[in-house]
């Protein structure tokens, strides 16, 4: 098994519909991960816009969107693969996407396969987002993430709730599973237990990126984390706030670190 994985999860606090501000937070967290020699950094679901389904059509990204340029340049500068979430319009249809930005400047897209819906009771303010299927089309794009001698598979939130999705990733040769998510507190225990089981069952390191603050009127559980291929919890962030969780595989095992930002833009 290759021992050159250097993985990170970004925990962001999205500002509703403010792509510029969210990009600035992304760049800050990329720098924090780069300081720890991370080679792949995954962000939460819809990280560039927040989980604001009513704004998805207006804020949708194109396949070669110029708004991605700062992140593409950052990926090249730091020789890091970035997985960032955004609504994306492809062939006139709207998808819930994850852009895969490679160190060579290439851009690829994963589109969420299994669209979800939050229960109506999760928002104390009575705000209930529309079901994703009323906004997005289910996607089929599913590129592997190549880094060094490794292959990773991307999952966006509800995708990782399907055991068949993780099983298919392992069958395709993935030794790492990147879960870009928005997990609310009531779902967190079950969802993280499921991700941990995928790690142990399929011998895949698993990286979870979740929001560190509310989005779309819904609370987030935070707790972005990384598990080893044996299912060992290597590192986990706090339940609120921004930061990065990093785990580096070495010949002597995994080394992990949690970095929480005290203030937005602290490392900018």
Secondary structure, 3 states (H helix, E strand, C coil): CCCCCEEEEEECCCCCCCHHHHHHHHHHHHHHHHHCCCCEEECCCCCCCCCCHHHHHHHCECCCCHHHHHHHHHHHHHCCEEEEEEEEEECCEEEEEEEEECCCCCEEEEECCCCCCCCCCCCCCCCCCCCHHHCCCCCCCCCCEEECCEEEEEEEHHHHHCHHHHHHHHHCCCCEEEEECCCCHHHHHHHHHHHHHHHHHHCCEEEEECCCCCECCECCCCCCEEECCCCCEEEECCCCCCEEEEEEEECCEEEEEEEECCCCCCCC
